[in-house]
Amino acid sequence: MPVLNPEAGAGGDSGKKAMKRGDKKEKTGREARTARRGIPSRSELQWQVTELAEQRAAISEVLRAIANSPHDLQPIFDTILANATRLCRAHLGALLLFKENDFHVVARRAPKNASPDALPLQRPLGLRPGTPLSRLAKKRSPIHDANLAADQSYLDRDPGVVIVVELLGARTSLLVPMLKEDELIGAITILRTEVQPFTEKQIELITDFAAQATIALESTRRERQYREAHMELAHATRVATLGQLSASIAHELRQPLAAIVTNGNASLRWLTRQPPEIDEAGLAVGGIIEDANRASEIIGRVHSLVTKNPVRKDLLDINEAILEVTALTHSEAIKHGVTVRTQLAHRLPRINGDKVQLQQVMLNLILNAIQAMSELADGIRELHISTEIVESERVCVAVRDSGPGLSPQDLGRLFEPFYTTKPNGMGMGLSICRSIIEAHGGRLWATGHASQGALFRFTIPAGVISR
Ligand code: ADP
């Protein structure tokens, strides 16, 4: 049951009266008589039908937002809040998430000229005893405050409540918890700039919106977990394959390499004889060339094994594939204090490709960039991912970081198999990325000077719809 602030002196019933006063137009004399007999008047019925239609439209809008945005919660939160404030004739509102025992605003509706300090985004609001927020955290049921300006926390000059009352001009406030089973995961608050309590129906409506926000949060979390598991599996398989591959390369190369060393030593011995045995030395050098060619053939065979795998060619939206990977790497970026910015071109043509392989490329470039930036003791850690269409109908993806950058020596060798500067690196990531991009008919390259961050770019031809 909603808890209405007793000091404010407005109960559920008086809330209804106020709603009737404020939200509907005055009744005519006949309507008033009909209402006294308990029969809804024609205009009341019309009102109810309009209200129901509005609610149904709002619910479908929220469901559409949930369906259209499986990875990004922001549009869903914004849609829920917009509908909640509009349907309940509220002037202000916020959607809060409860993390680490505090509330953080993730969506807000406030007047355009409102100070950014009122309802600050993503900052903890501070859970001080006696405030409506801490009452909500304790009771886990709606907190309805008919007049915040009469609330004890305001009279005690709680800084948060003072800001809401004085900077935003809020008076009547409703806070509804978002509960997952019994756990508090957030809240929706709507506020009016005049003393005009919300009706039971409106409180129920906000409770429904809070349930929808909870479902969206949960399904996004599950979806993310599933994709993380999927990616981890793909990554683990790749690492295992690489492990086997490098073991077999080592095995196959050992023999020609040993023969090269033996022939090298032999030719040295022939050449240092007095007089030098040029013919014998020549034979040994001939052997070296033969073995070196064999070694190069082995490498060539392995390379074609990695690159000539047929690529699945689905018609896909590269922006969408990128957003999925950035969602996946979100926690890794936060862990290393990296801010990720995306600038994805609108109306980018689709490309033909293998989504998992291309996501593997993005994952590798992003994780390399995060790793490089986490080595920095200070300075901005920023990762910028952008897409654009470039000449000859090619889609270009750029991943730029503000890490230590690439030395001329790095630039020359980055894409060589087994080139790594990391103690535990395998040095195969970029080489595989290049093979994948080339198998898609594209090009991957790096630029960037030491100390100015690294920039990796790849292009892929725009796709054709296969019939
Ligand atoms: P690994 O990550 O196992 O070393 P990669 O092929 O992915 O293998 O990378 C090869 C090398 O390229 C890395 O060891 C690192 O020296 C360099 N490198 C890759 N990305 C970056 C980057 N964003 N900034 C600086 N150096 C990078």
Residues whose N, C-alpha, C, O or C-beta is under 5 A from the ligand:
A	BS01	ADP	N368 A369 A372 G403 G405 L414 Y419 T420 T421 K422 G425 M426 G427 M428 G429 L430 S431 A454
